Amino acid sequence: MNTTDLFRIDWSKIPEILTYDSNNPLLFNSGLFLFLFLFFSIGYYLLRNTHSVRILYTIAFSCFFYYKTSGWFVFLLLFISVSDFILARLIYNAERKKTRKFFLFCSLLIDLGFLCYFKYTNFFGQMVADMLHQPFQGFNLLLPVGISFYMFQSLSYTIDVYRGQLKPLRKWSEYAFFTTFFPQLTAGPIIRAKDFIPQIQKKLHVSKKMLGIGIFLIVGGLFKKAVISDYISINFVDRIFDAPALYSGLENLMGVYGYALQIYCDFSGYSDMAIGLALLLGFRFNVNFNSPYKSASITEFWRRWHISLSTWLRDYLYISLGGNRKGKVRMYINLMITMLLGGLWHGASLKFILWGALHGVSLVVHKIYLSIVPNAKIAGTEMRPVMRFLGILFTFHLVCFGWIFFRANSMDGAFEILSRIIFHFNGSVFFDFISGYKYICIMMLLGFILHFVPKSIENKTCRLVIRMPLLLQALLIFLLIAFIVQIKSSEIQPFIYFQF
């Protein structure tokens, strides 16, 4: 397969291209998306001076994009856009607090009702059946792609209106633009209404700096996803987690390290591409990942990992439960509830609840440590170098321990991995492992080096891309795509967080 195949289209297959295929959803890292985005961008910039038409044009493309990823569930997305738009106006216009609470409750009931129906019906049904010692035949429910993201995003709007932090929009088209905006639609970041909506109403402007940063993020995100994450996943990590008993403890441990890198490169790669695409369209998103494995404490980790989710849970769940306003014991309980629900948000499975519980307990223990140890520091940058190094080492392995349960196919699989690492480590095969998996080791080493590279070097590289002529920036993207085409060993891999 040569590089030009990536952009070659058989025009007789146009109906197939325009139709949803559950086995071939539209992905950021596919040639078809790049082709469609190129043509969308031409129309988008031609309409830059016609605000209303550009808004409708973008909504139409976003709906098509979502249809190509999740089929007719696009109508669910549009229904949520209509219901929360109406309910927010009712909340704002209601004179009595009880009435405002009622309309907010309706928004919560609709959004969380759909989320629970699609995501948790079989999980809770099985739990009830087990308690009653009755058989349970699960429903054949398909999970709409990105439902967890756009439900939380839409809820932020109605809650902010209820809290008096935001005035409701007068035009449904502008709200639909916010809820359907395709760069972040299927896997985040979870953008806040109060951050994004003011940008919709401004005149479109894409500076040379925004263009350069956008291309830098798209190239970096595509490299992390399509080169590092996919390669170590297909050729190593998946094999370990599918059959841990067939490998030594050392190989299982390296598989866990590999997954830690894979999920970071996969998810942060998507986030970087989403932020980059938004910049090319004139919109700024907040950073969603900030080198999380540089964290020297679990508290710092959650300030760096999936920032849009952790801050959403803090602002709309933890604070709503009372936060730290009702004493330390209540604060610890609120923290545990938040992390347990955060784990459940990732999936309807005991392993995700256990993963959330692990992080909840770790955060509570760290809070207690900070309260009893004088001058204890939260962030690694505030610590002495030796303590910072030890803190990073400990936090990384604590997070990796959690990733075992997060990734394992079952609880038995997770315990099998732990058993192999503890009781059958067999460190003597280390050099054989390096020799047998040399390309995997090179890719993992490259991934961790890129992750731990100083921020100053990353910023210098970004400034270099900003200064490049447009033609050279386009060539950079083309060369990366050519490289990906040459090294890829299977079909295009979906993003991990599509399943959440």
Steps between C-alpha positions, in 0.01 A plus 500: 500500500650837402439839656259625234261215584417687819322773302380298198123468478306272269216731396271202437511441875368844595170354634703263714715789627189698594340206684571387856696177533522363854814307404671807360411814700644834399816572702734799530794277406346385170567628151128548440468742791802702384349516151157608631651753742698658217185561296302606808771755585480659156128565544548605862747777409294611199212555746715679758308828464151344510463399865161329491566302182843389627340382824239293313764368259713380792202340676417310181855372463519411872177302475632318194825428684308358797272299268815346347626403847177392671224472240145611579596589858559842347129560573566436870769770489258742333223414749730583793594825326132596474390389848785669692467817292131526596553399863780754547269779384228373735750496789612854423146641466355322806441737791481244781801299613291182526397541137860548391597188694221305332619593150861420594380164633331439162830569322686264733230235463504512119878513453598255773198286417621442145858452624394240759267322258761443232797451729379337821172314435665160461749566782235581761263240361764234552567626853131478592471155343803379696352627826170324425686190374314525172630466141535820301488535123680824412350746251676547169582868551747686280690777679489830308855621440595789727174499698684547831676806363214690339257424784742651754565790266132578456440469875767761567283747307176446695683488834690822426174672403340375823795630704475841334844467341370509143212655310315261266546539128217646295581307182474121498749489213774641724423246773496217244839625379630461858359150553585356157837668429680204343864535616414407860168323444597133526777493763535844653643709641182588689466869421307734731216709366628812677843458333380411151176688436657851517738390223211406269374856503835656407611571146700212351873561525781248457841657557828360370580397858171311537559330165854398597400370844208313344723324247758423771232339718345305212837365388604416857163341582498294181855380570415399857186316392581343164872432551567435869166394650377280214837332447559391860132409539475267200845346530535462876252637754188327364680166493605529864156597630322241286705210640715609798563139610702437184762760596750548779451752778756728337307499172175567686661794682628642172150449359360713784762769432409474132131550574576803716674650198239375253198652675683828555613528136159389373286732710731799516563453127125531434477802732795671329343441159164631622659813647706547183199462268303747713783753473496469120130591520560796732413345838714446808463201733675460832787252531373150584830323580808655656771231515314299768779250566717786624272515805662450840170435681162356413342841557735652245425215260132592496594861432685383189296200372175546304472849646162575344341198674674544836403869518143418386465242778646750748278792401170319436516194726756543781404861576128418467547228764648758734866488400723582796250738662357255754804367679777255417303179538227625267769619258653150488157345443426750219837423343431126508152542350640721225772254403269197519256673264797608288599135471143400414492778236773309315298182475232276650731248661633411843855554377430868429339546841808340658723730294303802622514370860879462477541861390246619757681328787835627371371858488355472851828357635692781332264760650557349845876500439491869405306582818744328739839559335631856537600676177391203282474594134233394249684558172835356397628838385480621862708211639870447540645306202549170688153505654353602168667205325380254766152652488483466120621139520244408767209682333573347162494148642185572701330617180632195311355274771163659430545459124518121547136491611399770251636306199462135601233302316363378834575507872653153466725634227613788723587267787681268257722789391576589862572136581742468209684820600525405871561125486639433151704810422799319345726801463766287333315532166552879496763504226307240300197728529700799374629293208165345412300821530761750388262710290242503779769612745618773262144626455428496874828675575419764237153549647624552855781730382247717316279502809777604739668750266519843671215735420752759375608267217138431407427873489806566281388230257152651490641846426706346217184359342323836543779675306485249212341612171156347440635278222762355735237441769290309246807300397560409865151350526543319168832346604354378828207340317743336257699361793187365668389329179837328470522367858139413579451126537118480508183696436452843659446457874213679678574721800482326839258755648242442227374213716432734794 
